[in-house]
Amino acid sequence: MADTKEIYFAGGCFWGTEHFFSGIDGVVSAVSGYAQGSPEFAGRPSYEQVYTDTTGFAETVKVTYRPDRISLGLLAELFFDIIDPLSLNQQGHDIGTRYRTGIYYSDPADLPVLQEVYSSVEARLGQPLEVELEPLRNFFEAEERHQKYLDKNPDGYCHLPLKTFKYLRLYQDVAALLGDEPDSVARMAETAALIYERMKFFWVGFYVVRDFAGIGKELVLGPFQGPPACLRIGYGRGVCGTAWKESRTIIVPDVEAFPGHIACSSLSRSEIVVPVMPAAEGKVAAVLDIDSTSLAAFDDTDALWLEKICRLL
C-alpha cells in the first residue's frame, strides 16, 4: 500500500462526520473517537464520561488518507463544507464542548497547509473562526457501537443534511469524469447529465453568455437534461438573468412569487440558479439552472455543493 498520513477532525457529532469522510476518495479509513482530553483525565474515556462535558474531550474522527490521491488541503476544505465554523460548542442541534470543532495534527509539517485553509475561510467569511487548530494531544477510539454508526443504522440520527452525502459523491464523480477535458460544451453536458441522473431534478441545464452584434449579450440555452426550455434570456430577466446580473446564486422557493419569472414549464415550482465564473475572467460566463416540481426544494446545502461543482467547470 502507498504511504498514508493521519489527520483528526472534530466536526460535531462524530456519526455524521465519520460517514462523510468515509465517502471521500483517497481516504483509507475514518474512525470515531475522542481527542484533546484534559491532562487531568487519565485513561480512555467512555462515551458517557465524554457526554458530561467535564473531560475536555471532543468527538473527533481520525482520518487516514493517501496523499498521492487526495491532498490535506482538500480534506480540510471539505471539512469546512460540513461545519458551521462560526459556531462555538454547537453544531446543528448538538450543544456542548464535546461538539466543538477543530483540526488536530500529528505532523508539524501539516500546520502551514492547514493555516492557509483557515486563512482562506476566515477571509471569505470576514469573521474569526471558532475552530480549533492544535497539535494532537491524545486520541482514543470510541466504543464499537459508534463505529460506522450510519452504516449500521441508516435511519439513525445525523446532524448533517442527508443530501450532503449524495452531493459529495456527485462532486467527486464530476471531478473525475471532467478530468482535463478542455471543451467547455462537453464539460457542461457531462455535468448536467450527472446532476440530473443522480439528484433526480426536473430540469438541469446551462445558459451561456453570448454577445450578438446589434443585440448585445444574452443567455443562450446550452447543454441540458429535461423537457424543452427557453432558448434565450435577457440580462436581468427572470431568475437566470438576475443571477447573471448580480453574479450570485439565487434560490427561489416558489417561482410564481419571483418578480418577472419566466415560465418555461408550468411544472416547475422551485428553482436554483448558480453562476459559473472562470477565475481568470472574474465575470459570469454561464449559469447553471435547476428546477424542481416541488416547492422549496433547494436550500443552502444545494447552493454550497452546486457552487463547488460549478467551480470545477
C-alpha positions in Angstrom: 0.0 0.0 0.0 1.1 3.5 -0.7 2.2 5.7 2.2 -0.6 7.1 4.4 -1.0 10.0 6.7 -3.4 10.9 9.6 -5.4 14.0 10.4 -8.1 14.4 13.1 -11.3 16.3 12.5 -13.8 17.4 15.3 -17.0 18.4 13.4 -19.8 18.0 16.0 -21.4 14.6 16.3 -18.9 12.0 15.1 -21.5 9.7 13.5 -22.1 12.1 10.5 -18.5 13.3 10.3 -17.2 9.7 10.2 -19.7 8.8 7.5 -18.8 11.8 5.4 -15.0 11.2 5.4 -15.5 7.5 4.8 -17.0 8.5 1.4 -14.0 10.6 0.2 -11.8 9.1 -2.5 -8.3 8.6 -1.1 -9.4 8.1 2.5 -8.3 4.7 3.7 -10.3 4.8 7.0 -12.3 7.1 9.3 -12.5 6.1 12.9 -14.8 7.8 15.5 -13.1 8.7 18.8 -12.3 11.3 21.5 -9.5 13.8 21.2 -7.9 16.7 23.2 -8.9 15.5 26.6 -7.8 17.4 29.7 -4.4 16.3 31.1 -6.1 15.7 34.5 -8.2 13.0 32.9 -6.3 9.7 33.0 -7.0 6.7 30.7 -9.5 6.1 28.0 -12.9 7.8 28.4 -16.3 6.3 27.9 -19.0 7.9 25.8 -20.9 8.5 29.0 -18.0 10.3 30.5 -17.4 12.5 27.5 -21.1 13.3 27.4 -20.8 15.1 30.7 -18.6 17.8 29.2 -16.2 17.5 32.1 -13.4 15.5 30.5 -12.2 18.1 27.9 -12.6 15.6 25.1 -14.2 16.4 21.7 -15.9 13.9 19.5 -13.3 13.5 16.8 -12.7 11.4 13.7 -9.3 10.1 12.9 -8.9 10.2 9.1 -6.2 8.0 7.5 -5.6 9.0 3.9 -3.3 8.6 0.9 -1.6 11.9 0.0 -1.0 10.6 -3.5 -4.8 10.5 -4.1 -6.1 13.4 -2.0 -4.4 16.4 -0.5 -4.6 17.6 3.1 -5.7 21.0 1.8 -8.7 19.4 0.0 -9.6 17.3 3.1 -9.6 20.5 5.2 -11.7 22.4 2.6 -14.3 19.6 2.6 -14.3 19.6 6.4 -15.2 23.3 6.4 -18.1 22.5 4.0 -19.8 20.4 6.6 -19.5 22.6 9.7 -20.6 26.0 10.9 -17.1 27.5 11.5 -18.6 30.5 13.4 -20.5 28.4 16.0 -18.9 27.8 19.4 -19.5 24.5 21.0 -22.5 23.7 18.8 -23.1 22.0 15.5 -26.7 21.6 14.4 -28.9 20.7 17.4 -25.9 19.3 19.3 -24.6 21.6 22.1 -21.6 21.2 24.4 -17.8 21.4 24.5 -17.7 17.8 23.2 -19.3 19.1 20.0 -16.7 21.8 19.4 -15.0 22.0 16.1 -11.3 21.6 15.4 -8.5 20.1 13.3 -5.7 18.4 15.2 -2.5 17.4 13.5 0.3 14.9 14.5 2.8 16.1 11.8 4.1 19.7 12.3 4.6 19.9 8.6 0.8 19.9 8.2 0.4 23.2 10.0 1.2 25.6 7.1 -1.2 23.8 4.8 -4.0 24.0 7.4 -3.2 27.6 8.3 -3.7 28.5 4.6 -7.1 26.9 4.5 -8.1 28.6 7.8 -7.0 32.0 6.4 -8.9 31.5 3.2 -12.1 30.6 5.1 -11.7 33.4 7.5 -11.2 35.9 4.7 -14.3 34.6 2.9 -16.5 34.9 6.0 -15.0 38.1 7.3 -15.1 36.9 10.9 -12.8 35.0 13.2 -13.3 31.2 13.2 -14.5 29.2 16.2 -12.5 26.2 15.0 -9.5 24.9 17.0 -6.2 24.3 15.2 -3.9 22.4 17.5 -1.3 19.6 17.7 -2.9 16.4 18.7 -2.6 15.8 22.4 -4.4 12.5 22.7 -6.9 10.3 20.9 -8.9 7.3 21.9 -11.1 5.2 19.7 -14.8 5.3 20.6 -16.7 2.2 21.5 -17.6 -0.3 18.7 -21.2 0.8 18.7 -20.2 4.2 17.5 -18.0 3.0 14.6 -19.7 3.2 11.2 -22.9 4.1 13.0 -24.8 5.3 10.0 -23.9 2.2 8.0 -25.4 0.1 10.8 -28.3 2.5 11.4 -29.3 4.0 8.0 -32.2 5.8 9.6 -30.2 6.9 12.6 -29.6 10.5 13.8 -27.2 12.7 11.8 -26.7 16.4 12.3 -25.7 16.7 8.6 -28.3 17.1 5.9 -28.5 13.6 4.3 -28.2 15.1 0.8 -24.7 16.1 1.8 -23.5 12.6 1.3 -25.2 12.4 -2.2 -23.5 15.7 -3.2 -20.1 14.5 -2.0 -20.3 11.5 -4.3 -21.7 13.7 -7.2 -18.9 16.3 -6.7 -16.2 13.6 -6.8 -17.6 11.9 -9.9 -18.0 15.2 -11.8 -14.3 16.0 -11.0 -13.2 12.5 -12.1 -15.2 12.5 -15.3 -14.3 16.0 -16.4 -10.7 15.3 -15.9 -8.6 17.6 -18.2 -11.2 17.7 -20.9 -10.7 21.2 -22.5 -14.0 21.6 -24.3 -16.5 23.7 -22.4 -19.6 22.3 -24.1 -18.5 18.7 -23.3 -17.8 19.7 -19.7 -21.3 21.3 -19.3 -23.0 18.4 -21.0 -21.4 15.8 -18.7 -22.1 17.9 -15.6 -25.8 18.5 -16.5 -26.3 14.8 -17.2 -24.6 13.7 -13.9 -26.6 16.2 -11.7 -29.9 15.2 -13.5 -29.3 11.5 -13.1 -28.0 11.5 -9.5 -30.3 14.1 -7.9 -33.5 13.4 -9.9 -34.3 17.1 -10.5 -37.0 18.1 -13.1 -34.7 20.2 -15.2 -30.9 20.7 -15.2 -29.0 22.8 -17.7 -26.8 25.6 -18.6 -27.4 29.0 -20.2 -24.2 30.5 -21.7 -23.5 34.2 -22.1 -23.2 35.1 -25.8 -22.5 38.5 -27.4 -24.5 39.2 -30.6 -23.8 42.0 -33.0 -26.6 44.6 -32.9 -28.3 42.9 -30.0 -25.8 42.7 -27.2 -25.3 40.0 -24.6 -27.9 37.3 -23.8 -28.1 34.0 -22.1 -28.4 31.2 -24.7 -29.5 27.7 -24.0 -26.7 25.3 -23.6 -26.4 21.6 -22.7 -29.4 20.4 -20.6 -31.4 17.5 -19.4 -35.2 17.6 -19.2 -38.1 19.0 -21.3 -37.6 21.8 -23.9 -36.8 25.1 -22.4 -36.5 28.8 -23.2 -33.9 29.5 -25.9 -32.7 32.9 -24.8 -32.9 35.0 -21.6 -32.0 38.7 -21.4 -29.7 40.4 -18.9 -31.5 40.8 -15.6 -34.6 38.9 -16.7 -36.1 36.1 -14.7 -34.1 34.1 -12.2 -31.3 33.2 -14.6 -30.9 36.7 -15.9 -30.9 38.1 -12.3 -28.2 35.6 -11.2 -26.2 36.7 -14.2 -26.6 40.4 -13.4 -26.0 40.1 -9.7 -23.2 37.4 -10.0 -24.7 35.4 -7.2 -26.6 32.2 -6.5 -30.3 32.7 -6.3 -32.7 30.2 -4.5 -36.4 30.6 -5.3 -38.7 28.5 -3.1 -41.8 29.4 -5.2 -41.2 30.5 -8.8 -44.6 32.1 -9.0 -43.6 34.6 -6.3 -40.4 35.7 -8.1 -40.9 39.1 -9.9 -40.5 38.6 -13.6 -40.3 34.9 -13.5 -40.0 33.3 -17.0 -42.2 30.2 -17.1 -40.5 27.8 -19.4 -42.7 25.0 -17.9 -45.8 25.1 -15.8 -44.5 22.1 -13.9 -41.6 24.0 -12.4 -42.3 25.0 -8.8 -38.9 26.0 -7.3 -35.5 26.8 -8.7 -31.9 27.5 -8.0 -29.5 29.3 -10.4 -25.7 29.3 -9.9 -23.4 31.5 -11.9 -20.3 30.0 -13.5 -17.4 32.4 -13.2 -14.0 31.4 -14.5 -11.4 32.6 -12.1 -9.2 34.0 -14.9 -12.0 36.3 -16.0 -13.9 37.1 -12.8 -17.2 37.5 -14.6 -20.2 35.3 -15.3 -19.7 33.1 -18.4 -22.7 30.9 -17.9 -25.3 29.9 -15.3 -26.4 26.5 -14.0 -30.2 26.4 -13.8 -32.0 23.7 -11.9 -35.8 23.3 -11.5 -37.9 21.1 -9.3 -41.6 20.2 -9.4 -41.7 20.6 -5.6 -41.9 23.9 -3.7 -38.9 24.9 -1.6 -36.8 22.0 -3.0 -33.4 23.9 -2.6 -31.5 25.3 0.3 -28.0 26.4 1.4 -26.7 22.8 1.1 -27.7 22.7 -2.5 -26.1 26.1 -3.1 -22.8 25.1 -1.4 -22.3 21.9 -3.4 -23.6 23.2 -6.7 -21.2 26.2 -6.4 -18.3 23.8 -5.8 -19.4 21.8 -8.9 -19.5 25.0 -11.0 -16.0 25.9 -9.9 -14.9 22.6 -11.4 -16.1 23.9 -14.8 
